[in-house]
Amino acid sequence: MSKNLAFGFERADIVTPGAIPVYHQIEGAKELELNYEMDTVEVEGDDAIIGYWHHNQKGSFTFKGAVIDLDIYAAVTGNTVDKDAGPPAVDELLFGTPSELQPVELMFRFKQRAKDKGNSTGRDRYVYVYRAICKIKPAGMSKGNPAEVEITGNMLQSTTDEYAEALSEEAFGKQQFIDQ
């Protein structure tokens, strides 16, 4: 059985699934919070709880990054970056558009450094989110503080993985540990 110690947050990618998946790095990875939960109903009988029923699985994540990348904003919102070579060069992206009301489904991969608990072998921990509907919060401005980009996503179950191959059962994603 694999037991691992994990630390840090090394990389985040938007994944284009296929026979050879394409990974588009979201630069400046700072923090990732994953949430997975389900509702539980108590089954009562004979003046006691006789069972529990789990249902309504929900998953979400919040990613925080340090780089304002308009191409990532475009991928999440479905809007288009307009580029004018200038001079001066100008890149611009609208936000708060009607197209954002019909969200794009995205796949993500998040990478964390890890090591085997038993023998300290170096490993990489990958967390895949197969389908997510996301929002991106435009980076704010605060005197003396760096900008922070925040992407929040609600997970949906998928029947395929990053290779577009069928899963054994529907899933929000997977965790994977790979020796270096």
C-alpha atoms as a printed R data frame, in Angstrom:
    type eleno elety resid chain resno       x      y       z
1   ATOM     1    CA   MET     A     1   0.000  0.000   0.000
2   ATOM     2    CA   SER     A     2   1.301  3.426  -0.934
3   ATOM     3    CA   LYS     A     3   1.840  5.828   1.961
4   ATOM     4    CA   ASN     A     4   3.213  9.218   1.074
5   ATOM     5    CA   LEU     A     5   4.211 12.483   2.650
6   ATOM     6    CA   ALA     A     6   3.313 15.458   0.463
7   ATOM     7    CA   PHE     A     7   4.373 19.072   0.649
8   ATOM     8    CA   GLY     A     8   4.349 22.271  -1.380
9   ATOM     9    CA   PHE     A     9   2.431 23.087  -4.530
10  ATOM    10    CA   GLU     A    10   4.515 22.939  -7.647
11  ATOM    11    CA   ARG     A    11   2.335 23.262 -10.732
12  ATOM    12    CA   ALA     A    12  -1.187 23.646 -12.090
13  ATOM    13    CA   ASP     A    13  -2.343 22.856 -15.626
14  ATOM    14    CA   ILE     A    14  -5.450 23.037 -17.742
15  ATOM    15    CA   VAL     A    15  -5.590 19.717 -19.582
16  ATOM    16    CA   THR     A    16  -6.784 19.094 -23.106
17  ATOM    17    CA   PRO     A    17  -7.589 15.364 -23.003
18  ATOM    18    CA   GLY     A    18  -6.601 13.011 -25.802
19  ATOM    19    CA   ALA     A    19  -4.374 10.058 -26.711
20  ATOM    20    CA   ILE     A    20  -1.516 12.400 -25.807
21  ATOM    21    CA   PRO     A    21  -2.933 14.938 -23.326
22  ATOM    22    CA   VAL     A    22  -1.830 18.554 -23.722
23  ATOM    23    CA   TYR     A    23  -0.988 20.465 -20.536
24  ATOM    24    CA   HIS     A    24  -1.319 24.272 -20.474
25  ATOM    25    CA   GLN     A    25   0.508 25.526 -17.383
26  ATOM    26    CA   ILE     A    26  -1.170 28.031 -15.091
27  ATOM    27    CA   GLU     A    27   1.913 29.861 -13.900
28  ATOM    28    CA   GLY     A    28   2.449 31.136 -10.382
29  ATOM    29    CA   ALA     A    29   0.745 28.312  -8.453
30  ATOM    30    CA   LYS     A    30   0.404 29.340  -4.801
31  ATOM    31    CA   GLU     A    31  -2.428 27.418  -3.168
32  ATOM    32    CA   LEU     A    32  -5.053 24.784  -3.894
33  ATOM    33    CA   GLU     A    33  -7.945 23.752  -1.713
34  ATOM    34    CA   LEU     A    34  -9.929 20.682  -2.753
35  ATOM    35    CA   ASN     A    35 -13.322 19.902  -1.256
36  ATOM    36    CA   TYR     A    36 -15.195 16.658  -1.677
37  ATOM    37    CA   GLU     A    37 -18.284 15.880   0.323
38  ATOM    38    CA   MET     A    38 -21.583 14.084   0.241
39  ATOM    39    CA   ASP     A    39 -24.845 14.353   2.086
40  ATOM    40    CA   THR     A    40 -25.664 11.714   4.684
41  ATOM    41    CA   VAL     A    41 -29.123 10.670   5.832
42  ATOM    42    CA   GLU     A    42 -29.662  8.732   9.049
43  ATOM    43    CA   VAL     A    43 -31.962  5.732   8.678
44  ATOM    44    CA   GLU     A    44 -33.949  5.399  11.868
45  ATOM    45    CA   GLY     A    45 -35.844  2.406  13.166
46  ATOM    46    CA   ASP     A    46 -36.520  0.506  16.396
47  ATOM    47    CA   ASP     A    47 -35.653  3.627  18.474
48  ATOM    48    CA   ALA     A    48 -32.119  3.600  17.070
49  ATOM    49    CA   ILE     A    49 -30.133  4.572  14.019
50  ATOM    50    CA   ILE     A    50 -29.936  1.425  11.928
51  ATOM    51    CA   GLY     A    51 -27.951  2.776   9.037
52  ATOM    52    CA   TYR     A    52 -26.643  5.680   7.005
53  ATOM    53    CA   TRP     A    53 -27.176  6.529   3.385
54  ATOM    54    CA   HIS     A    54 -24.647  8.643   1.486
55  ATOM    55    CA   HIS     A    55 -25.854 10.562  -1.566
56  ATOM    56    CA   ASN     A    56 -25.464 13.768  -3.534
57  ATOM    57    CA   GLN     A    57 -21.681 13.862  -4.006
58  ATOM    58    CA   LYS     A    58 -20.214 17.331  -4.447
59  ATOM    59    CA   GLY     A    59 -16.719 18.456  -5.276
60  ATOM    60    CA   SER     A    60 -15.112 21.854  -5.658
61  ATOM    61    CA   PHE     A    61 -11.729 23.536  -5.615
62  ATOM    62    CA   THR     A    62 -10.183 26.953  -5.159
63  ATOM    63    CA   PHE     A    63  -6.880 27.696  -6.876
64  ATOM    64    CA   LYS     A    64  -4.817 30.774  -6.093
65  ATOM    65    CA   GLY     A    65  -2.008 31.951  -8.329
66  ATOM    66    CA   ALA     A    66   0.360 34.881  -8.664
67  ATOM    67    CA   VAL     A    67   0.421 35.426 -12.449
68  ATOM    68    CA   ILE     A    68  -2.235 37.371 -14.366
69  ATOM    69    CA   ASP     A    69  -2.380 35.423 -17.638
70  ATOM    70    CA   LEU     A    70  -5.102 36.630 -19.997
71  ATOM    71    CA   ASP     A    71  -4.980 33.343 -21.929
72  ATOM    72    CA   ILE     A    72  -5.955 31.497 -18.708
73  ATOM    73    CA   TYR     A    73  -8.731 34.048 -18.093
74  ATOM    74    CA   ALA     A    74  -9.936 33.369 -21.652
75  ATOM    75    CA   ALA     A    75  -9.874 29.583 -21.147
76  ATOM    76    CA   VAL     A    76 -11.981 29.853 -17.981
77  ATOM    77    CA   THR     A    77 -14.449 32.518 -19.165
78  ATOM    78    CA   GLY     A    78 -14.794 31.554 -22.825
79  ATOM    79    CA   ASN     A    79 -13.950 35.137 -23.803
80  ATOM    80    CA   THR     A    80 -11.260 36.012 -26.345
81  ATOM    81    CA   VAL     A    81  -8.007 37.901 -25.826
82  ATOM    82    CA   ASP     A    82  -7.642 40.689 -28.398
83  ATOM    83    CA   LYS     A    83  -4.010 41.440 -29.251
84  ATOM    84    CA   ASP     A    84  -2.756 44.570 -30.992
85  ATOM    85    CA   ALA     A    85   0.946 44.451 -31.918
86  ATOM    86    CA   GLY     A    86   1.080 48.236 -31.570
87  ATOM    87    CA   PRO     A    87   3.188 50.096 -30.903
88  ATOM    88    CA   PRO     A    88   2.489 50.041 -28.055
89  ATOM    89    CA   ALA     A    89   1.465 46.363 -27.819
90  ATOM    90    CA   VAL     A    90  -1.932 45.941 -26.163
91  ATOM    91    CA   ASP     A    91  -3.598 42.750 -24.909
92  ATOM    92    CA   GLU     A    92  -7.157 43.057 -23.651
93  ATOM    93    CA   LEU     A    93  -9.948 40.803 -22.450
94  ATOM    94    CA   LEU     A    94 -13.518 41.692 -21.627
95  ATOM    95    CA   PHE     A    95 -15.023 40.366 -18.383
96  ATOM    96    CA   GLY     A    96 -18.599 40.173 -17.165
97  ATOM    97    CA   THR     A    97 -19.879 39.146 -20.604
98  ATOM    98    CA   PRO     A    98 -22.979 37.086 -21.486
99  ATOM    99    CA   SER     A    99 -20.732 34.280 -22.799
100 ATOM   100    CA   GLU     A   100 -19.575 33.666 -19.205
101 ATOM   101    CA   LEU     A   101 -23.139 32.579 -18.380
102 ATOM   102    CA   GLN     A   102 -22.572 29.470 -20.516
103 ATOM   103    CA   PRO     A   103 -19.458 28.129 -18.804
104 ATOM   104    CA   VAL     A   104 -16.783 26.056 -20.458
105 ATOM   105    CA   GLU     A   105 -15.963 22.621 -19.003
106 ATOM   106    CA   LEU     A   106 -12.288 22.251 -18.159
107 ATOM   107    CA   MET     A   107  -9.981 19.481 -16.962
108 ATOM   108    CA   PHE     A   108  -7.174 20.257 -14.503
109 ATOM   109    CA   ARG     A   109  -4.011 18.644 -13.190
110 ATOM   110    CA   PHE     A   110  -2.318 19.815  -9.987
111 ATOM   111    CA   LYS     A   111   1.204 18.700  -8.973
112 ATOM   112    CA   GLN     A   112   2.693 18.457  -5.499
113 ATOM   113    CA   ARG     A   113   6.052 17.132  -4.337
114 ATOM   114    CA   ALA     A   114   5.910 13.983  -2.207
115 ATOM   115    CA   LYS     A   115   8.003 11.115  -0.881
116 ATOM   116    CA   ASP     A   116   7.320  7.546   0.112
117 ATOM   117    CA   LYS     A   117   6.799  7.362   3.881
118 ATOM   118    CA   GLY     A   118   8.690  4.074   4.182
119 ATOM   119    CA   ASN     A   119  11.861  4.679   2.183
120 ATOM   120    CA   SER     A   120  11.808  8.428   1.361
121 ATOM   121    CA   THR     A   121  11.817  7.806  -2.397
122 ATOM   122    CA   GLY     A   122  11.014 11.037  -4.234
123 ATOM   123    CA   ARG     A   123   7.578 11.073  -5.832
124 ATOM   124    CA   ASP     A   124   5.215 13.427  -7.571
125 ATOM   125    CA   ARG     A   125   1.606 13.621  -6.447
126 ATOM   126    CA   TYR     A   126  -0.806 14.520  -9.221
127 ATOM   127    CA   VAL     A   127  -4.438 15.362  -8.592
128 ATOM   128    CA   TYR     A   128  -6.646 15.358 -11.675
129 ATOM   129    CA   VAL     A   129 -10.051 17.029 -11.821
130 ATOM   130    CA   TYR     A   130 -11.724 15.584 -14.912
131 ATOM   131    CA   ARG     A   131 -14.621 18.000 -15.396
132 ATOM   132    CA   ALA     A   132 -15.098 21.384 -13.772
133 ATOM   133    CA   ILE     A   133 -17.260 24.429 -14.334
134 ATOM   134    CA   CYS     A   134 -15.188 27.400 -13.194
135 ATOM   135    CA   LYS     A   135 -15.218 31.085 -12.428
136 ATOM   136    CA   ILE     A   136 -12.221 33.370 -12.295
137 ATOM   137    CA   LYS     A   137 -12.046 36.404 -10.084
138 ATOM   138    CA   PRO     A   138 -10.226 39.338 -11.687
139 ATOM   139    CA   ALA     A   139  -7.098 40.059  -9.683
140 ATOM   140    CA   GLY     A   140  -7.591 42.958  -7.319
141 ATOM   141    CA   MET     A   141  -5.160 45.691  -6.438
142 ATOM   142    CA   SER     A   142  -3.817 46.511  -2.999
143 ATOM   143    CA   LYS     A   143  -0.950 48.852  -2.167
144 ATOM   144    CA   GLY     A   144   2.123 46.888  -1.161
145 ATOM   145    CA   ASN     A   145   0.613 43.461  -1.946
146 ATOM   146    CA   PRO     A   146   1.041 41.277  -5.030
147 ATOM   147    CA   ALA     A   147  -1.960 40.521  -7.217
148 ATOM   148    CA   GLU     A   148  -3.654 37.168  -6.672
149 ATOM   149    CA   VAL     A   149  -5.697 35.299  -9.266
150 ATOM   150    CA   GLU     A   150  -8.431 32.992  -7.944
151 ATOM   151    CA   ILE     A   151 -10.128 30.245  -9.926
152 ATOM   152    CA   THR     A   152 -13.009 28.392  -8.280
153 ATOM   153    CA   GLY     A   153 -14.444 25.245  -9.802
154 ATOM   154    CA   ASN     A   154 -17.372 22.933  -9.214
155 ATOM   155    CA   MET     A   155 -16.586 19.363 -10.180
156 ATOM   156    CA   LEU     A   156 -18.758 17.103 -12.296
157 ATOM   157    CA   GLN     A   157 -18.361 13.354 -12.629
158 ATOM   158    CA   SER     A   158 -16.714 12.097 -15.796
159 ATOM   159    CA   THR     A   159 -16.738  8.802 -17.642
160 ATOM   160    CA   THR     A   160 -13.299  9.419 -19.250
161 ATOM   161    CA   ASP     A   161  -9.805 10.307 -18.069
162 ATOM   162    CA   GLU     A   162  -7.047 12.586 -19.400
163 ATOM   163    CA   TYR     A   163  -6.356 10.109 -22.220
164 ATOM   164    CA   ALA     A   164 -10.058 10.201 -23.214
165 ATOM   165    CA   GLU     A   165 -10.231  6.544 -22.132
166 ATOM   166    CA   ALA     A   166 -13.218  5.070 -20.276
167 ATOM   167    CA   LEU     A   167 -13.029  4.933 -16.485
168 ATOM   168    CA   SER     A   168 -14.120  1.835 -14.558
169 ATOM   169    CA   GLU     A   169 -16.820  4.050 -12.976
170 ATOM   170    CA   GLU     A   170 -17.760  7.729 -13.027
171 ATOM   171    CA   ALA     A   171 -15.442  9.942 -10.980
172 ATOM   172    CA   PHE     A   172 -14.625 13.578 -10.250
173 ATOM   173    CA   GLY     A   173 -10.936 12.825 -10.723
174 ATOM   174    CA   LYS     A   174  -8.026 10.838  -9.352
175 ATOM   175    CA   GLN     A   175  -4.891 11.058  -7.232
176 ATOM   176    CA   GLN     A   176  -1.705  9.556  -8.577
177 ATOM   177    CA   PHE     A   177   1.770  9.097  -7.074
178 ATOM   178    CA   ILE     A   178   4.653  8.583  -9.496
179 ATOM   179    CA   ASP     A   179   8.254  7.741  -8.532
180 ATOM   180    CA   GLN     A   180  10.783 10.186  -9.877
